[in-house]
């Protein structure tokens, strides 16, 4: 019985940190710009600039959705321990890509959420996936039709301007009003091309 104790203890410690951290980023700095209701994290200002550039010529881009392990390549990927993100590529230059995802700005179960462009773990996991070293268990999220670039970008802009949005980790599966995590934010903003 006592030989199993370290394994059980390790499991509970890992589960505790997984529960508390969620998709929260260790690299995020709470840096804000603006006044009053227009206050946005600097990272989201960069996202908005990128989306404006994308919306000038949406037909020149392609958006795909992917999922991966949440924290590290060694954590098991389950429905609860999954992070979702967009990959945006230039149609002309396929190697030129950006990642876009929603995450928490603090290391707790509830925090301010924000959209991030080219976060380290999203970039690292996708690059390794492209190289055939799929240690993050990256998988494309299957859709019945292509993702509509313009409508999806506009929905992300709308989410960003809703500054009362809170990130939550405790349940990566169910939707909660005025709260999102990486998975719900992706599915709520994803818009598919219309049926022909």
Protein Blocks (a to p, Z undefined) as FASTA:
>chain_A
ZZmmmmmmmmmmmmmmmmmnmmadfkbccddedehjllccfklmmmmmmmmmmmmmmmlp
ccddddddfkbmkbccdfklcccddddddfklmmlccddddddfbdcfbdcddddehifk
lmmmmmmmmnopafnopacdddfbdcdfklmmmmmmmmmmmmmbccdfklmkbccehiac
fklmmmmmpccdddZZ
